[in-house]
Amino acid sequence: MKAIKNKVQLIGHLGADPEFKILKESQLANMRLAVNDRYKNAKGEWVEETQWFSLVAWAKLALFAEKYLLKGSEIAVEGRLLTKAYTDKNAIKRVSTDIIVSDILILSKKNAVAKELV
């Protein structure tokens, strides 16, 4: 268990096409991942819940995301959590948590093939 310190694995659908940026020394792709959960509540009723996660991919993974991923693509990601504190434009202190992606697996082949042909 020593190697498992800050590791996240998620499967979900992209809420939009990746936002790709070229920086001075690298490439960056920002993505939003929707992860759906379904469970029975105390009354025995099915409840569906969606949680949104911010993904950040760098370098080769950013290029991969820009080339092959589209809104709606189902993907599996692995990465680590990075929490940042900042002050917004209204001087309110905020905290955000991103997932720094270390691996991406495309689960829906339809979207990947469609973008590759465009």
Biotite code that builds the C-alpha atoms (Angstrom):
import biotite.structure as struc

atoms = struc.array([
    struc.Atom([0.000, 0.000, 0.000], chain_id="A", res_id=1, res_name="MET", atom_name="CA", element="C"),
    struc.Atom([2.999, 2.280, 0.147], chain_id="A", res_id=2, res_name="LYS", atom_name="CA", element="C"),
    struc.Atom([2.624, 3.320, -3.534], chain_id="A", res_id=3, res_name="ALA", atom_name="CA", element="C"),
    struc.Atom([-1.054, 4.289, -3.216], chain_id="A", res_id=4, res_name="ILE", atom_name="CA", element="C"),
    struc.Atom([-0.951, 7.774, -1.740], chain_id="A", res_id=5, res_name="LYS", atom_name="CA", element="C"),
    struc.Atom([-2.765, 10.148, -4.067], chain_id="A", res_id=6, res_name="ASN", atom_name="CA", element="C"),
    struc.Atom([-4.478, 8.183, -6.808], chain_id="A", res_id=7, res_name="LYS", atom_name="CA", element="C"),
    struc.Atom([-7.855, 8.660, -8.487], chain_id="A", res_id=8, res_name="VAL", atom_name="CA", element="C"),
    struc.Atom([-9.562, 6.432, -11.046], chain_id="A", res_id=9, res_name="GLN", atom_name="CA", element="C"),
    struc.Atom([-12.824, 7.498, -12.694], chain_id="A", res_id=10, res_name="LEU", atom_name="CA", element="C"),
    struc.Atom([-15.061, 6.455, -15.565], chain_id="A", res_id=11, res_name="ILE", atom_name="CA", element="C"),
    struc.Atom([-17.430, 8.976, -17.078], chain_id="A", res_id=12, res_name="GLY", atom_name="CA", element="C"),
    struc.Atom([-18.414, 11.101, -20.069], chain_id="A", res_id=13, res_name="HIS", atom_name="CA", element="C"),
    struc.Atom([-16.882, 14.386, -21.196], chain_id="A", res_id=14, res_name="LEU", atom_name="CA", element="C"),
    struc.Atom([-19.246, 17.330, -20.785], chain_id="A", res_id=15, res_name="GLY", atom_name="CA", element="C"),
    struc.Atom([-17.599, 19.305, -23.613], chain_id="A", res_id=16, res_name="ALA", atom_name="CA", element="C"),
    struc.Atom([-14.752, 19.024, -26.106], chain_id="A", res_id=17, res_name="ASP", atom_name="CA", element="C"),
    struc.Atom([-11.349, 19.378, -24.406], chain_id="A", res_id=18, res_name="PRO", atom_name="CA", element="C"),
    struc.Atom([-10.041, 22.950, -24.166], chain_id="A", res_id=19, res_name="GLU", atom_name="CA", element="C"),
    struc.Atom([-6.567, 22.754, -25.677], chain_id="A", res_id=20, res_name="PHE", atom_name="CA", element="C"),
    struc.Atom([-3.821, 25.345, -25.134], chain_id="A", res_id=21, res_name="LYS", atom_name="CA", element="C"),
    struc.Atom([-0.253, 25.553, -26.357], chain_id="A", res_id=22, res_name="ILE", atom_name="CA", element="C"),
    struc.Atom([2.053, 27.034, -23.738], chain_id="A", res_id=23, res_name="LEU", atom_name="CA", element="C"),
    struc.Atom([5.690, 28.095, -24.045], chain_id="A", res_id=24, res_name="LYS", atom_name="CA", element="C"),
    struc.Atom([7.129, 24.716, -23.104], chain_id="A", res_id=25, res_name="GLU", atom_name="CA", element="C"),
    struc.Atom([4.188, 22.295, -23.173], chain_id="A", res_id=26, res_name="SER", atom_name="CA", element="C"),
    struc.Atom([0.587, 21.647, -24.135], chain_id="A", res_id=27, res_name="GLN", atom_name="CA", element="C"),
    struc.Atom([-2.433, 21.674, -21.831], chain_id="A", res_id=28, res_name="LEU", atom_name="CA", element="C"),
    struc.Atom([-5.933, 20.215, -22.124], chain_id="A", res_id=29, res_name="ALA", atom_name="CA", element="C"),
    struc.Atom([-8.690, 21.036, -19.634], chain_id="A", res_id=30, res_name="ASN", atom_name="CA", element="C"),
    struc.Atom([-11.732, 18.770, -19.519], chain_id="A", res_id=31, res_name="MET", atom_name="CA", element="C"),
    struc.Atom([-14.888, 18.275, -17.467], chain_id="A", res_id=32, res_name="ARG", atom_name="CA", element="C"),
    struc.Atom([-15.896, 14.698, -16.642], chain_id="A", res_id=33, res_name="LEU", atom_name="CA", element="C"),
    struc.Atom([-19.425, 13.689, -15.587], chain_id="A", res_id=34, res_name="ALA", atom_name="CA", element="C"),
    struc.Atom([-19.561, 10.577, -13.423], chain_id="A", res_id=35, res_name="VAL", atom_name="CA", element="C"),
    struc.Atom([-23.015, 9.083, -12.873], chain_id="A", res_id=36, res_name="ASN", atom_name="CA", element="C"),
    struc.Atom([-23.993, 7.067, -9.822], chain_id="A", res_id=37, res_name="ASP", atom_name="CA", element="C"),
    struc.Atom([-27.245, 5.187, -9.234], chain_id="A", res_id=38, res_name="ARG", atom_name="CA", element="C"),
    struc.Atom([-28.356, 3.822, -5.885], chain_id="A", res_id=39, res_name="TYR", atom_name="CA", element="C"),
    struc.Atom([-31.460, 3.085, -3.804], chain_id="A", res_id=40, res_name="LYS", atom_name="CA", element="C"),
    struc.Atom([-32.296, 5.535, -1.032], chain_id="A", res_id=41, res_name="ASN", atom_name="CA", element="C"),
    struc.Atom([-33.796, 4.656, 2.365], chain_id="A", res_id=42, res_name="ALA", atom_name="CA", element="C"),
    struc.Atom([-37.297, 4.538, 0.812], chain_id="A", res_id=43, res_name="LYS", atom_name="CA", element="C"),
    struc.Atom([-36.155, 2.003, -1.787], chain_id="A", res_id=44, res_name="GLY", atom_name="CA", element="C"),
    struc.Atom([-36.373, 4.514, -4.652], chain_id="A", res_id=45, res_name="GLU", atom_name="CA", element="C"),
    struc.Atom([-33.700, 4.714, -7.308], chain_id="A", res_id=46, res_name="TRP", atom_name="CA", element="C"),
    struc.Atom([-31.702, 7.936, -7.190], chain_id="A", res_id=47, res_name="VAL", atom_name="CA", element="C"),
    struc.Atom([-29.403, 9.089, -9.979], chain_id="A", res_id=48, res_name="GLU", atom_name="CA", element="C"),
    struc.Atom([-26.588, 11.465, -9.130], chain_id="A", res_id=49, res_name="GLU", atom_name="CA", element="C"),
    struc.Atom([-24.020, 13.146, -11.360], chain_id="A", res_id=50, res_name="THR", atom_name="CA", element="C"),
    struc.Atom([-20.734, 14.523, -10.057], chain_id="A", res_id=51, res_name="GLN", atom_name="CA", element="C"),
    struc.Atom([-18.478, 16.733, -12.170], chain_id="A", res_id=52, res_name="TRP", atom_name="CA", element="C"),
    struc.Atom([-14.683, 16.615, -12.066], chain_id="A", res_id=53, res_name="PHE", atom_name="CA", element="C"),
    struc.Atom([-12.092, 18.951, -13.592], chain_id="A", res_id=54, res_name="SER", atom_name="CA", element="C"),
    struc.Atom([-9.354, 17.130, -15.475], chain_id="A", res_id=55, res_name="LEU", atom_name="CA", element="C"),
    struc.Atom([-5.982, 18.564, -16.500], chain_id="A", res_id=56, res_name="VAL", atom_name="CA", element="C"),
    struc.Atom([-3.798, 16.761, -19.034], chain_id="A", res_id=57, res_name="ALA", atom_name="CA", element="C"),
    struc.Atom([-0.285, 17.874, -19.987], chain_id="A", res_id=58, res_name="TRP", atom_name="CA", element="C"),
    struc.Atom([2.094, 17.286, -22.904], chain_id="A", res_id=59, res_name="ALA", atom_name="CA", element="C"),
    struc.Atom([1.447, 14.036, -24.820], chain_id="A", res_id=60, res_name="LYS", atom_name="CA", element="C"),
    struc.Atom([-1.816, 13.358, -22.973], chain_id="A", res_id=61, res_name="LEU", atom_name="CA", element="C"),
    struc.Atom([-3.047, 16.852, -23.871], chain_id="A", res_id=62, res_name="ALA", atom_name="CA", element="C"),
    struc.Atom([-2.247, 16.222, -27.542], chain_id="A", res_id=63, res_name="LEU", atom_name="CA", element="C"),
    struc.Atom([-4.019, 12.852, -27.315], chain_id="A", res_id=64, res_name="PHE", atom_name="CA", element="C"),
    struc.Atom([-7.112, 14.456, -25.765], chain_id="A", res_id=65, res_name="ALA", atom_name="CA", element="C"),
    struc.Atom([-7.183, 17.205, -28.387], chain_id="A", res_id=66, res_name="GLU", atom_name="CA", element="C"),
    struc.Atom([-6.897, 14.703, -31.239], chain_id="A", res_id=67, res_name="LYS", atom_name="CA", element="C"),
    struc.Atom([-9.211, 11.900, -30.099], chain_id="A", res_id=68, res_name="TYR", atom_name="CA", element="C"),
    struc.Atom([-11.739, 13.121, -27.513], chain_id="A", res_id=69, res_name="LEU", atom_name="CA", element="C"),
    struc.Atom([-15.095, 14.808, -28.073], chain_id="A", res_id=70, res_name="LEU", atom_name="CA", element="C"),
    struc.Atom([-18.007, 15.910, -25.942], chain_id="A", res_id=71, res_name="LYS", atom_name="CA", element="C"),
    struc.Atom([-19.814, 12.761, -24.832], chain_id="A", res_id=72, res_name="GLY", atom_name="CA", element="C"),
    struc.Atom([-16.780, 10.466, -25.122], chain_id="A", res_id=73, res_name="SER", atom_name="CA", element="C"),
    struc.Atom([-16.789, 7.807, -22.426], chain_id="A", res_id=74, res_name="GLU", atom_name="CA", element="C"),
    struc.Atom([-13.329, 7.580, -20.902], chain_id="A", res_id=75, res_name="ILE", atom_name="CA", element="C"),
    struc.Atom([-11.507, 6.064, -17.961], chain_id="A", res_id=76, res_name="ALA", atom_name="CA", element="C"),
    struc.Atom([-8.888, 8.291, -16.350], chain_id="A", res_id=77, res_name="VAL", atom_name="CA", element="C"),
    struc.Atom([-6.255, 7.815, -13.716], chain_id="A", res_id=78, res_name="GLU", atom_name="CA", element="C"),
    struc.Atom([-4.448, 10.632, -11.984], chain_id="A", res_id=79, res_name="GLY", atom_name="CA", element="C"),
    struc.Atom([-3.804, 12.492, -8.772], chain_id="A", res_id=80, res_name="ARG", atom_name="CA", element="C"),
    struc.Atom([-5.686, 15.215, -6.917], chain_id="A", res_id=81, res_name="LEU", atom_name="CA", element="C"),
    struc.Atom([-4.370, 18.764, -6.797], chain_id="A", res_id=82, res_name="LEU", atom_name="CA", element="C"),
    struc.Atom([-6.189, 21.249, -4.560], chain_id="A", res_id=83, res_name="THR", atom_name="CA", element="C"),
    struc.Atom([-5.637, 24.988, -5.015], chain_id="A", res_id=84, res_name="LYS", atom_name="CA", element="C"),
    struc.Atom([-6.771, 27.923, -2.893], chain_id="A", res_id=85, res_name="ALA", atom_name="CA", element="C"),
    struc.Atom([-7.332, 31.269, -4.598], chain_id="A", res_id=86, res_name="TYR", atom_name="CA", element="C"),
    struc.Atom([-9.209, 34.556, -4.280], chain_id="A", res_id=87, res_name="THR", atom_name="CA", element="C"),
    struc.Atom([-11.786, 35.279, -6.982], chain_id="A", res_id=88, res_name="ASP", atom_name="CA", element="C"),
    struc.Atom([-12.508, 38.640, -8.627], chain_id="A", res_id=89, res_name="LYS", atom_name="CA", element="C"),
    struc.Atom([-14.975, 39.476, -5.827], chain_id="A", res_id=90, res_name="ASN", atom_name="CA", element="C"),
    struc.Atom([-12.277, 38.931, -3.166], chain_id="A", res_id=91, res_name="ALA", atom_name="CA", element="C"),
    struc.Atom([-13.905, 35.684, -1.992], chain_id="A", res_id=92, res_name="ILE", atom_name="CA", element="C"),
    struc.Atom([-11.560, 32.870, -0.994], chain_id="A", res_id=93, res_name="LYS", atom_name="CA", element="C"),
    struc.Atom([-12.226, 29.716, -2.994], chain_id="A", res_id=94, res_name="ARG", atom_name="CA", element="C"),
    struc.Atom([-10.815, 26.209, -3.196], chain_id="A", res_id=95, res_name="VAL", atom_name="CA", element="C"),
    struc.Atom([-10.768, 24.049, -6.318], chain_id="A", res_id=96, res_name="SER", atom_name="CA", element="C"),
    struc.Atom([-9.647, 20.483, -6.845], chain_id="A", res_id=97, res_name="THR", atom_name="CA", element="C"),
    struc.Atom([-8.371, 19.222, -10.202], chain_id="A", res_id=98, res_name="ASP", atom_name="CA", element="C"),
    struc.Atom([-7.368, 15.759, -11.295], chain_id="A", res_id=99, res_name="ILE", atom_name="CA", element="C"),
    struc.Atom([-3.941, 15.797, -12.941], chain_id="A", res_id=100, res_name="ILE", atom_name="CA", element="C"),
    struc.Atom([-4.345, 13.027, -15.499], chain_id="A", res_id=101, res_name="VAL", atom_name="CA", element="C"),
    struc.Atom([-1.622, 10.393, -15.863], chain_id="A", res_id=102, res_name="SER", atom_name="CA", element="C"),
    struc.Atom([-3.523, 7.974, -18.118], chain_id="A", res_id=103, res_name="ASP", atom_name="CA", element="C"),
    struc.Atom([-6.588, 8.055, -20.392], chain_id="A", res_id=104, res_name="ILE", atom_name="CA", element="C"),
    struc.Atom([-8.443, 5.084, -21.853], chain_id="A", res_id=105, res_name="LEU", atom_name="CA", element="C"),
    struc.Atom([-11.168, 5.683, -24.443], chain_id="A", res_id=106, res_name="ILE", atom_name="CA", element="C"),
    struc.Atom([-14.146, 3.424, -23.786], chain_id="A", res_id=107, res_name="LEU", atom_name="CA", element="C"),
    struc.Atom([-16.477, 4.728, -26.528], chain_id="A", res_id=108, res_name="SER", atom_name="CA", element="C"),
    struc.Atom([-14.843, 4.058, -29.879], chain_id="A", res_id=109, res_name="LYS", atom_name="CA", element="C"),
    struc.Atom([-17.504, 5.896, -31.891], chain_id="A", res_id=110, res_name="LYS", atom_name="CA", element="C"),
    struc.Atom([-16.406, 9.385, -30.831], chain_id="A", res_id=111, res_name="ASN", atom_name="CA", element="C"),
    struc.Atom([-12.699, 8.701, -31.216], chain_id="A", res_id=112, res_name="ALA", atom_name="CA", element="C"),
    struc.Atom([-13.096, 7.399, -34.757], chain_id="A", res_id=113, res_name="VAL", atom_name="CA", element="C"),
    struc.Atom([-15.411, 10.277, -35.699], chain_id="A", res_id=114, res_name="ALA", atom_name="CA", element="C"),
    struc.Atom([-12.894, 12.914, -34.629], chain_id="A", res_id=115, res_name="LYS", atom_name="CA", element="C"),
    struc.Atom([-9.969, 11.132, -36.279], chain_id="A", res_id=116, res_name="GLU", atom_name="CA", element="C"),
    struc.Atom([-11.776, 11.221, -39.633], chain_id="A", res_id=117, res_name="LEU", atom_name="CA", element="C"),
    struc.Atom([-12.637, 14.929, -39.421], chain_id="A", res_id=118, res_name="VAL", atom_name="CA", element="C"),
])
